[in-house]
Amino acid sequence: MEMRRMGLRLGFLLSLFVVREGRNFEEEKGSVREEEMRGIL
């Protein structure tokens, strides 16, 4: 029972980490795209 609780907690933390990293990645891509547009203009 205790092992299962640990697994759930680890899964929860991992999913939070993945979501946060995914958002950071999207923001970085967006800023790069903005810089490219400025370069064209």
PLY file of the C-alpha trace (Angstrom):
ply
format ascii 1.0
element vertex 41
property float x
property float y
property float z
element edge 40
property int vertex1
property int vertex2
end_header
0.00 0.00 0.00
2.76 2.43 0.93
4.66 1.69 -2.29
1.57 2.49 -4.34
1.20 5.85 -2.60
4.84 6.67 -3.36
4.29 5.70 -7.00
1.25 7.95 -7.27
3.16 10.85 -5.73
6.10 10.33 -8.10
3.75 10.14 -11.08
2.03 13.34 -9.98
5.32 15.23 -9.58
6.57 13.88 -12.91
3.42 15.04 -14.71
3.73 18.50 -13.13
7.36 18.70 -14.25
6.47 17.63 -17.80
3.66 20.19 -18.02
5.92 22.98 -16.75
8.76 22.05 -19.12
6.29 21.84 -22.01
5.08 25.37 -21.30
8.63 26.70 -21.12
9.40 25.01 -24.45
6.33 26.58 -26.08
7.30 30.03 -24.76
10.85 29.65 -26.08
9.55 28.62 -29.51
7.21 31.64 -29.50
10.01 34.08 -28.65
12.24 32.60 -31.36
9.41 33.01 -33.87
8.97 36.65 -32.83
12.68 37.30 -33.32
12.54 35.70 -36.78
9.59 37.92 -37.74
11.50 41.02 -36.57
14.48 39.90 -38.65
12.27 39.65 -41.74
10.73 43.07 -41.07
0 1
1 2
2 3
3 4
4 5
5 6
6 7
7 8
8 9
9 10
10 11
11 12
12 13
13 14
14 15
15 16
16 17
17 18
18 19
19 20
20 21
21 22
22 23
23 24
24 25
25 26
26 27
27 28
28 29
29 30
30 31
31 32
32 33
33 34
34 35
35 36
36 37
37 38
38 39
39 40
